[in-house]
């Protein structure tokens, strides 16, 4: 059966005029400039200053939202004439890594741009500075083409999206992620009708993604010298955690199967374990902590998932009351969804097909995004962004052609959703 291309409401002559204003050399230049600005979580300020100047240079109304000292969201608003929908392009400025990790040696893991074989390599280009470049140049193309819109277009460059959080001794702004900037954004009046998040989806449309819940499970033991622990080995908290892990592994296997969704398993990651003192191995550890990341599909509430794992631990605790078993959840990020028949989805599909010549693929993913925040405030949000295959040993990279195509699609989608005067 022949593929039927989705239709657009835009005038074909206007489409050609907008697309003609997308310029490769400008996109490559901005991509390299953003990569060359280190912006780890908590250190986004230089990146925010760049985005403020870039959006202000387009003639947008720019708001500087100081989230905390040394960290700010930057919001650029292109005011429409009225009578149209307001569309936000949202992207985080913090990078997945700092660029200082010695075990990440590829050129794409460093805040130094490299252009090679039609790709741009560098920390953040994949997640998600490339999207911020596309947003900026989509608006530039619309303005150059002489377009006047009815609704507003908003570009929000936010801090603190990367999956990390404060816990215990890990304090400070470098640990405040997981939607930190977007929470502030919507709490302080930025509420569009709908939003595109340019997370690295390989130009696939992500209508749904999983949520995430982090938990700590602990057990205690006796603090004993090696010479005096004979016959009391089972009082070692690491040995106790080993026994507890056998119960947890069985629960994980059941959870990953029954909570699968959209063809994806509800993965549970053993994110960390610690106990004892490396500088004093002659003592048994008095406490051992296990940290889990539990992925929760959008059709299961976080409270339900929490009850399940907590009940398991409470039952074990009753069996071993002397073990000092503890349970704590310290991250809760719900899943997100948007309707298949939403007007934003139809617009993206039409322009994706027209620009690329390919049908738009859909995907459910188990990673989280700021759609978790925005959708809870009534902002219909979809993930659809530029990336070019999974990261390999060389690190983050995106094809230049992908950035060009996405810029065109973003510009045309904004014109369709906001309405042209």
C-alpha positions in Angstrom: 0.0 0.0 0.0 1.4 3.4 -0.9 2.4 5.7 1.9 0.1 8.7 2.3 2.1 11.9 3.2 0.5 13.8 6.1 -0.8 17.2 5.0 0.3 20.6 6.1 -1.8 23.8 6.3 1.1 26.0 5.3 1.3 27.6 1.9 3.9 25.8 -0.2 5.6 29.0 -1.3 5.9 30.1 2.4 7.4 26.7 3.2 10.1 27.1 0.5 10.9 30.6 1.7 11.3 29.5 5.4 13.5 26.4 4.5 15.7 28.6 2.2 16.7 30.7 5.3 18.3 27.8 7.2 22.0 28.1 6.8 24.5 25.4 7.5 27.5 27.5 8.2 25.6 29.4 11.0 24.4 26.1 12.6 27.8 24.6 12.6 29.4 27.7 14.0 26.9 28.0 16.9 27.1 24.3 17.6 30.9 24.5 18.0 30.6 27.6 20.2 28.1 25.9 22.6 30.3 22.8 22.8 33.2 24.9 23.7 31.4 26.4 26.7 31.7 23.8 29.6 28.3 23.6 31.3 28.1 20.7 33.8 25.1 20.6 36.2 25.5 23.5 38.5 27.9 25.3 36.2 25.5 26.5 33.5 26.0 30.3 33.9 28.4 30.9 31.0 26.1 28.9 28.7 23.1 30.9 30.0 24.9 34.2 29.2 25.5 33.0 25.7 21.9 32.0 25.1 20.7 35.3 26.5 22.8 37.2 23.9 21.8 34.8 21.1 18.1 35.1 21.7 18.3 38.8 22.4 20.2 39.2 19.1 17.1 37.7 17.3 15.0 40.5 18.7 13.2 38.2 21.2 11.9 39.4 24.6 14.4 37.8 27.0 13.8 37.0 30.6 16.6 35.9 33.0 15.2 33.6 35.6 17.8 33.3 38.4 17.0 29.8 39.8 19.7 30.1 42.4 23.0 32.0 42.7 25.1 31.2 39.7 22.4 29.4 37.8 19.7 30.9 35.6 17.1 29.8 33.0 16.9 31.9 29.9 13.6 32.4 28.2 13.2 34.1 24.8 9.7 35.0 23.7 8.8 36.0 20.2 5.4 37.7 20.7 2.7 36.9 18.2 -0.1 39.1 17.0 -2.7 37.2 19.1 -5.3 34.5 18.3 -2.8 31.6 18.0 -1.4 28.8 20.1 1.8 29.4 22.1 4.6 26.8 21.5 7.6 26.4 23.6 10.9 24.8 22.6 12.6 23.6 25.8 16.2 22.4 26.2 18.6 21.9 29.1 22.0 23.5 29.2 23.7 21.1 31.6 25.6 18.2 30.1 25.5 14.5 30.9 29.1 14.5 32.0 31.6 17.2 33.2 34.3 16.6 30.6 36.8 15.8 33.4 36.0 12.0 33.7 39.3 10.2 33.0 37.5 7.0 31.9 35.7 8.9 29.1 38.4 9.4 26.5 36.5 9.9 23.3 36.5 13.3 21.6 32.8 13.5 22.0 33.1 13.5 25.8 35.1 16.7 25.9 33.9 20.4 25.7 36.0 20.9 22.6 34.2 20.9 19.3 35.5 18.7 16.4 34.0 18.7 12.9 34.8 15.4 11.1 33.2 13.3 8.4 30.0 15.3 8.3 29.5 15.1 12.1 30.0 17.6 15.0 31.6 15.9 18.0 31.7 17.4 21.5 30.3 17.2 25.0 26.6 18.3 25.0 26.0 18.3 21.2 23.9 15.1 21.6 22.3 15.9 24.9 21.1 18.5 24.2 23.0 21.6 22.9 22.2 20.6 19.3 18.5 21.1 20.0 19.2 24.6 21.4 21.0 25.4 18.2 18.1 24.2 16.1 15.6 26.1 18.1 17.5 29.4 17.7 18.0 29.0 14.0 14.4 27.9 13.4 13.3 31.3 14.7 16.0 33.0 12.8 14.7 31.4 9.6 11.1 32.4 10.3 12.1 36.0 11.0 14.3 36.2 7.9 11.5 34.8 5.8 9.3 37.7 7.0 6.8 35.5 8.8 4.4 37.1 11.3 2.8 34.6 13.8 -0.4 34.7 15.7 0.8 32.8 18.7 4.0 33.2 20.7 7.1 31.1 20.2 9.2 30.5 23.3 12.7 29.2 23.6 13.5 28.1 27.1 17.1 27.2 28.0 17.0 25.6 31.4 19.4 24.4 34.1 19.5 21.1 36.0 17.7 18.5 33.9 20.3 15.7 34.0 19.5 12.7 36.2 21.2 13.5 39.5 20.0 14.6 43.0 21.2 15.7 46.4 21.5 12.9 48.9 23.3 12.6 52.2 26.7 14.3 52.0 26.2 15.0 48.3 25.1 18.6 48.6 25.2 21.7 46.4 24.0 22.9 43.0 26.1 20.3 41.1 23.6 17.7 42.4 20.4 19.6 41.7 19.1 18.2 38.5 16.1 16.1 37.5 13.9 18.9 36.2 15.2 21.5 38.6 15.2 24.3 36.0 11.9 23.4 34.4 10.1 23.2 37.8 11.2 26.8 38.4 10.2 27.8 34.8 6.5 26.7 35.1 6.3 27.7 38.8 7.1 31.3 37.7 4.6 31.8 34.9 6.0 30.3 31.7 3.0 28.2 30.6 2.6 27.7 26.9 -0.1 25.6 25.3 2.4 22.9 24.2 6.1 22.1 24.1 8.7 20.3 22.0 11.7 18.8 23.9 14.6 18.2 21.6 16.0 15.4 23.6 18.2 13.0 21.5 15.5 10.8 20.0 17.3 10.1 16.6 14.4 12.1 15.0 11.9 9.6 16.3 8.8 10.8 18.0 8.6 9.8 21.7 5.0 10.1 22.7 5.5 8.2 26.0 8.4 7.7 28.4 8.9 5.9 31.6 9.3 7.5 35.0 12.0 6.9 37.6 12.2 6.2 41.3 15.4 6.0 43.2 15.4 4.1 46.5 18.0 3.4 49.3 17.8 0.1 51.1 20.2 -0.4 54.1 21.0 -2.9 56.8 23.3 -2.6 59.8 25.8 -4.9 61.4 28.3 -5.0 64.3 31.5 -3.1 64.2 34.1 -5.7 65.1 37.9 -6.2 64.7 38.8 -9.0 62.3 40.5 -10.9 65.2 37.3 -11.1 67.1 34.6 -11.8 64.4 35.0 -15.6 64.3 31.6 -17.1 64.9 29.9 -13.7 64.3 30.5 -13.4 60.6 26.8 -13.1 59.9 26.7 -9.9 61.9 28.7 -8.3 59.0 26.4 -5.8 57.2 27.8 -6.7 53.8 26.9 -10.4 54.4 23.4 -9.3 55.5 23.1 -7.2 52.3 24.1 -10.2 50.2 21.2 -12.2 51.7 18.8 -9.3 51.2 20.0 -9.0 47.6 18.7 -12.5 46.8 15.2 -11.3 47.7 15.6 -8.1 45.8 16.8 -9.9 42.7 13.6 -12.0 42.6 11.5 -8.9 43.0 13.4 -7.2 40.2 12.8 -10.1 37.8 9.1 -10.0 38.5 8.9 -6.2 38.2 10.8 -5.9 35.0 8.4 -8.4 33.4 5.0 -7.3 34.7 5.7 -3.6 34.4 6.9 -3.8 30.8 5.3 -1.3 28.5 5.5 -0.4 24.8 7.8 -3.2 24.2 10.3 -2.0 26.8 11.2 -3.7 30.1 10.8 -1.7 33.3 14.5 -2.0 34.0 15.8 -1.8 37.6 19.4 -0.7 37.9 21.7 -1.4 40.8 23.0 2.1 40.9 25.4 1.9 43.8 26.4 0.0 46.9 28.7 1.1 49.8 29.7 -0.3 53.1 32.8 -0.4 55.3 36.0 1.6 55.3 38.7 1.1 52.7 41.2 2.6 55.1 40.3 0.2 57.8 39.5 -3.2 56.4 40.3 -4.7 59.7 36.8 -3.8 60.9 33.5 -5.2 59.9 31.2 -2.6 58.3 28.5 -1.3 60.6 26.2 -0.3 57.7 25.8 -1.2 54.0 23.6 0.9 51.6 22.1 -0.3 48.3 20.8 2.3 45.8 18.3 1.3 43.1 16.9 3.1 40.0 13.5 1.6 39.3 11.9 2.5 36.0 8.1 2.9 36.1 5.9 2.9 33.0 3.5 5.8 32.5 0.5 3.6 33.2 1.7 2.7 36.7 1.7 5.4 39.5 4.9 6.0 41.4 3.1 5.5 44.7 2.1 2.0 43.5 5.6 1.2 42.6 6.9 2.5 45.9 4.4 0.4 47.8 5.6 -2.7 46.0 9.2 -2.4 46.8 8.6 -1.0 50.3 6.3 -3.9 51.2 9.1 -6.3 50.1 11.5 -4.6 52.4 9.1 -4.4 55.3 8.4 -8.1 55.1 12.1 -8.8 55.2 12.5 -6.4 58.1 10.0 -8.4 60.2 11.9 -11.6 59.5 15.2 -10.0 60.7 14.3 -7.3 63.2 17.9 -7.1 64.6 19.4 -6.2 61.1 18.3 -2.5 61.3 16.9 -2.7 57.7 15.9 0.8 56.3 14.0 1.9 53.2 13.9 5.4 51.6 12.8 6.8 48.3 14.6 9.9 47.3 13.8 10.6 43.7 10.3 10.4 42.1 9.9 11.4 38.5 6.6 10.3 36.8 6.3 9.1 33.3 4.8 11.3 30.6 2.4 10.9 27.7 0.9 12.9 24.8 -2.1 11.8 22.6 -1.3 10.3 19.3 -4.0 12.5 17.6 -2.7 15.8 19.2 -2.3 18.7 16.7 1.4 19.0 17.6 2.0 15.4 16.6 0.2 15.9 13.3 2.2 19.0 12.5 5.6 17.4 13.3 4.7 14.3 11.3 3.7 16.4 8.2 6.9 18.5 8.2 9.2 15.6 9.1 7.9 13.7 6.1 8.2 16.7 3.8 11.7 17.6 4.9 13.3 14.1 5.2 11.2 12.1 2.7 10.7 9.4 5.3 7.8 8.4 7.5 8.1 9.5 11.2 8.9 6.6 13.5 7.5 6.4 17.0 9.2 5.0 20.1 8.6 4.4 23.8 11.8 5.0 25.9 12.7 4.2 29.5 14.7 7.4 30.0 13.0 10.5 31.6 12.7 14.1 30.4 11.3 17.4 31.6 8.0 16.3 30.0 7.5 14.8 33.5 7.4 18.3 34.8 5.7 20.1 32.0 2.8 17.7 31.5 1.9 17.9 35.2 1.3 21.6 34.6 -1.0 21.0 31.7 1.6 21.6 29.0 1.2 18.9 26.3 4.8 17.9 25.6 6.5 15.6 23.1 10.2 14.5 22.8 11.5 14.9 19.3 15.1 15.9 18.7 18.3 15.6 16.8 20.8 12.8 17.3 22.5 10.4 15.0 22.7 7.0 16.4 23.8 5.8 19.9 26.9 7.2 21.6 29.9 5.0 21.0 33.5 5.1 22.3 34.0 8.5 20.7 31.2 10.0 22.7 28.6 12.5 21.6 28.2 13.4 18.0 25.4 14.6 15.6 25.3 14.7 11.8 25.3 18.2 10.4 22.5 17.2 8.1 20.4 16.1 11.0 20.8 19.5 12.6 19.8 21.2 9.3 16.7 18.9 8.9 15.6 19.4 12.5 15.9 23.2 12.2 13.7 23.2 9.2 11.1 20.9 10.8 11.0 23.0 14.0 10.5 26.2 12.0 7.7 24.8 9.9 6.0 23.2 13.0 6.1 26.5 14.8 4.5 28.3 11.9 1.8 25.6 11.7 1.0 25.5 15.4 1.2 29.3 16.1 -0.5 30.3 12.9 0.7 32.7 10.2 -0.9 36.1 9.9 
